[in-house]
Amino acid sequence: MNSDNLEAQKSRSDFKEINYATGRRKKSIARVWVKKGSGKILVNGKEMFKYFKRPVHQISVVRPLQEINSEKEFDVKCTVKGGGLSGQAGAIIHGLSRALVIRDSSFKKKLKKNKFTTRDSRKVERKKYGHRKARRSFQFSKR
């Protein structure tokens, strides 16, 4: 019974060291947890390199950690849903940056300078009636 009590207490102390933040981009929403560790990044239970096949996405997800010079200091676990891979990568960047700022406010200046903490509010424009797409009209023939 005593060992169970110690394990429960240990898990609570580990929980205090974890910082959580939400990031959004287009239709994607990412929930990100950051804790001290060895630099592992898990996305939906997979390694980041297996989840994001394209190097562009892999590089962009790691950029907030590179900016504060602590790529190997933090473990990142995130669940992301909605949208495509590009939007998901953007949501992870936003959530990771916000979690790092919550963890240590001295990171805020560098992350804000590179616009990682700012929500990119651009979304897909809706299709309008009388048009083929959002702005593209049907072909017009005068004669």
Disulfide bonds with the S-S distance in Angstrom:
none
